[in-house]
């Protein structure tokens, strides 16, 4: 079960002057021995425990910016100061001022036990940019300097993990809803898709409760789909877009459309439902309705 509040990514973010609901998007491809997922919409805090559970060792936070903690000039606090404010146990590795001109690399890294990640990304504040990677094995200053070099010189659309010895998980989140995850674990794409489905359904339930004059400050508990459901979707096609088709107090139906390529923000709204996925809160289960065939499954690395 996951907890979904009114300030979830799907509720907070919108498109255009009329603030149309932000869609679920999901795209997966295999490259460099990893799975690369580009998706919307989730805040880093909504994925923190999932990422912590999939990390193979300590986690290095290599980039962190927020409007939640700012100085008198409205600049984001250094990551070490944010961690101290939140009571997060971590080590700090200074990278240097050169990093300020490098996309994706902060002037200092935080190194923390993976179990501390949900404490750092606890949902009480929002980073508009955060990037992290797991670092199994011995971690020293030389390895962290090498990490900074790799992150700073690898193109965004290229896999990062092949250049980092031992690392199995990379996450980058931007503007509270765009995210990229790279993992050597074939179970991660399905886990992410399942989490996004639960977040979208939960946001619809909180909206319905607010419309019914219920206490909109009370979050809802939503079961995540069985992993087999997400695996079936990914087997049917690598690119999906989703929206809420219907919602009641106890049931949510999501409309999913298979796409020929990764959806971009400027693309028109998807037409038609390739699949429908229904959450029955009373029974605590999800059901995937059959639909027309979609694109073939991407090849495994």
N, C-alpha and C positions, 0 to 999 in steps of 0.2 A: 504494500500500500504506500502511496505517496500523498503528501499533503499539497493541495493546490489552493492558493489564496487569490484574492481579487487583483493583486499586483503582479500576477504571473506575466510572462513575456507576451502571451497571446492577448491578454487584456490591456496591458500598458501600451503596446505598440499598435499603430494603425497606418493605413495608406491613404494619402490624399487629404484634401481639406475636410472631407466628410468622415475621416477617420474610419475607413472601412477596415474590417477585421484583417489582421495579418495572417496569411495562409501558412499552413504546415507545408514545408518542402523538404524533400529528402533525396539525396543523390549519392550513390556509392560506386566506386571504381577500384580496381586492383592495380597497384603500381609499386615497383621496387620491393616486392615481398610484403607489402602492407595493404590494408584496406584504407581508403581515403573517403571520408564522408563529409559532404557539405550539406548543411541543413538549416532550417528555421522552424520554430522560434523557441529559444530557451535562454534564460539567464544562466550565468555560470553557477549560481547557487542552486539552481534546479537540477544540476547535473553533478554536483560536487561529490556526493556519496557514491554515485555510479562510477565516476572517474577514479575516486580513491580505491574502490573495490577492484578495479581493473588494472591499476598501476602495479608494476612488478617490484617496486622498491621506493626509496625516498623520492620526493617530488621537488623539482626546481621550478619556481615561478620566475619566468624570465622577463615578463612584461606585465605591468599593472598600472592602470590609470583610472581615475574615478572623479566624479564631481561630488561624491558623498563626503570626502575628506579633502578640504582645500585650505591653503594658507591665505594670508591677507590679500595676496595678489591673485587669488582664485586659481592657483596652480595646484595640481594634485599632490598630496603628501607623498614622500618617498615610501616605497613598500615596507621598509623596516619600521617606520613610524605607524603605519596602518596596522601591521602585525602586532606591535606593542600595545596599541590602543585596544585591540581585540583579544589580547592575552594569548596569542598564538606563539608556541614554542618553536623557534626556528633559528637558523644561522644566516648571516648576511654576507654575501660575497660582492664587494664593489667591482663594477665592470669598468667604469671610467666615463668621463664626459663625452668621449667619442660616440657613445651609444645613443646620445640624444639626437643624433642625425641618422640613426639606423632604425629602419622600420622593424618592429617586433622585438627589439632588444632594449631593456631598461638600463639605467645607470647602476642599478644594483639588483642582484638575484636574491631570492629567498630560497633557502634549502630547508625543507621540513619533512617530517615523517608523513607518510601518506594518510595516516589517521588524523592528522591535523588539518587536512585540506577542508573538510566540512566546517571546521571551526573558523577557518579564514574566510571561506565563502559561505557565510551562515545565513544569507538572505536579509540581514538587517541593513545592508548597504549594497550598492550596485557598481561594479567596475564596468566602465564603457569599453575597456580593452583589457584583456587578460590572456596570457599565454603560459603554458606549463608543459613540462615533460618529466617522465619518470627516469631515474638514474640508478638502476640496480648496481650493486657492487660498491667498490671503494669510490668515494667522491672526494676529490681534492681540488685545490685552486687551479691546477693545470687543466684538469678535466672541465671545470666550469669556464675557464677562458676559451677552451676549444669549443665548448657548447655555444658561447657567445659568437664565435667566428662562424660556426655552421649556420646558426639561426640567421645571422646578419647577411650571409652570402647565398642562401638557398632561395630560389624563386618561389613565390607563394604557391604556384600551381604544381610544384614538384614535391615528391616525397622527401621528408626530412630524416626519417628514422634510419635509412640505409647509411647515413653519414655519422650516426651516433652509436658507438659500440655499446650493446646491451640494452639500449632503450627500446621500449615496446609500445609507448603511448604518448601522443602529442595532442594537446588541445589548444585551440585559439578561439576566443569569443570576442565579438565586436558589437558595439551599440546595443547591448542587452538582448540581441536576438539572433544575429548571424553566428554560426559556429562551424568550425572545421575540426574534425577528429581524425587522426591517423593512428592505426593500431595494427600490430602483427597478430592480434587475436581475432579469428574469424567470427567470434560471437559478439564482438563489440557493435558492428553495424545494426544487428537485430535488436540489441539491448537499447541502443539509441533511438531506433524507430519506435520501439515499444514505449519508451519514456515520452517521446513526443506525442504519440497518440493519447497517452494518459493525461498529459498536460493540456492538450487541446480539449479533450472531453471534460476535464476538471474546470477549465476556464468557462466552458459553456454552462456547466452546472452552477458556478458561482454567479454568472450573469443572470441565469434564470431565477436564482434565489433573490438577487437584488431587485429584479423586476417585480418579484412577488412581495416586495417590501420586507423581506427577511433581513436579518442582521448581516450586511454584506462584509463585515469584518471577520466573520467566521469562515475559515477555510473548509474545504471538503476533502475527504479521504477517498482516493480513487485506486482501485486495483490496477496493476499493470497487466497488459496482455501476456498470455503464455508465450514464451519465446518461439514456439512453433508457428504462431500466427504471423509474427514479423518475418520469420524465415520464409514463409509461404509468399509473402508480398515481395520480398527481395528476389526470390526464385522466379517470380513472374515478371519482374522488371526492375532495373536499377534506379529509375527516376520516378518520383511520385510528388503529387501536390494534393493537399487535403483541406477540407473545410467542414464546418458543422452543417449537417442537413436537417436535423430535427433534435429537439431537446425537451425533456419533461423533468419532473422532480426525481424520477428514478431511472431514466433511460436517455442515452445520447447516441445518435447515429451520425457517423462521419462519412463523408463522401470522398473517396480517393480516386484520383485520375492518374493513370500511367502516362508518362511523357516521353517524347523521343530523345530528350536531352535534359540536362540540369536546368531547372527553371531560374530565370533571373527576374529581378524586381520589375523591370520594364516590360516583361512579357504580359500579354493579355491573360485574363483569368481563364483557367482551364475549363473546358466544356465537357460535360458528360461524366458519368461515374464508371470507372473501370471496376471498382470494388466498393462495397459499403461495409463499414465496420461498426458494430453496435455494442455498446456497453450497457449491460443490465445490472444496475446497482443492487437490486433485490437479491439476485442470484450470485452477484459478484463475479460475473463472467463476461467475456467478450465473444462475439460471433462475427466471423468473416463471411460475407455473402458472396457466392460465385458471380463472376462477371466475364466479360470478353477477355480473350487472351491479350497479354501485353508483350513488351520486349523481352528478349531472352536474358537469362542470368549472366552477369559478368563472370569471366573466368577467374578461378581462384589463383592467388599468387603461388 
